[in-house]
Amino acid sequence: MPNQRDVILERETNLKIQVFNQSDELFVPNGKEVHFFGDNFGEVLAFETIGYQHESEAFILSAIKWYADYLGFSKMKIYRNNPIL
C-alpha cells in the first residue's frame, strides 16, 4: 500500500475505507468490498471498504462525505460507478 493512501476510520463501528487517488495509482476493485468514486477538484478518487461487514451504503456515503468536508471540498460529486471508465 502506498504511503500516501488515506484511510477513513469510523471509530464506533470500525468501518474502514481506503482512498485511492487514481491519478497516482491503478485502482483494481476487490469484488468483496463496496466502492464509490469522487471527483476531487478534477482528480478521481476511489473509495473501497476494508473488511466490509454489511454496513449500509448510506453509512458508507456519510463517511465519504465527512472525508470530503475534511479535504475542504464539501461539494465533492460522489458516484457509484467509476467515471473514468
Secondary structure, 3 states (H helix, E strand, C coil): CCCCCCEEEECCCCEEEEEEECCCCCCCCCCCCCEEEEEECCEEEEEEEECCCCCCHHHHHHHHHHHHHHHCCCCCEEECCCCCC
